[in-house]
Amino acid sequence: MCFLRGHNSAPGILLVDATSLKPCAFNSEVLKILAYPADPYRLKDLNSFLTEVINVRLVRRNKKVLAFAAEFPSGNRKYQCRCFRLEKQLNGHSAPIALVFERQPSNDAALLQVAREFNLTPREQRTVQLLLGGLTSKEIAIQMNVSPSTIKTFLHLVMVKMGTSTRSGVLSKLFDCGTPGSTFSS
């Protein structure tokens, strides 16, 4: 039976000005994630460091729409990067964007097992991986730089291959996949 196991690490949070893409605020966990393997507390200019990471490793400029990386590798760990546009700040500044970095489960082997069992393409696998992360079709489309209708097509194909008719059915099949004792684990 396959199941997901929770993680003990706290999420990293980085607030970025939507206009300038400069860091506004952050927690200590995001510094550890973004600076690894360096000691973030030994960085001389945190503002410059964070600005460079945002512009070089996080922002995706493939299209006219501002998008951020869906994943962020940090050493052997992978972090899911979720983007949230916040409401206008009360002090009159532009509304910030919150980037939340959460450690991804090491489910690559189990996902590959499911992909082989149901003959999923790499794009279908990525769609399922993001679906496992709790993303909506629209959020998945943004992360994969495709239209929401393309994601709906991917999900439909996955459902047909897995013999189910709902998103929750896909997740149920994932949790019930494979051999007894196999797990999605951290």
Buried (B, 14 or more C-beta within 10 A) or exposed (E): EBEBEEBEBBBBBBBBBBEEBEBBEBBEBBBBBBBBEEEBEEBEEBEEBBBEBBEEEBBBEEEEEEBBBBBBEBEEBBBBBBBEEEEEEEEEEEEBBBBBBBBBBBBBEBBEBBBEEBEBEEBBBBBBBBBBBEBEBEBBBBBBEBEBEBBBBBBEBBBEBBEBEEBEBBBEBBEEBBEEEBBBBB
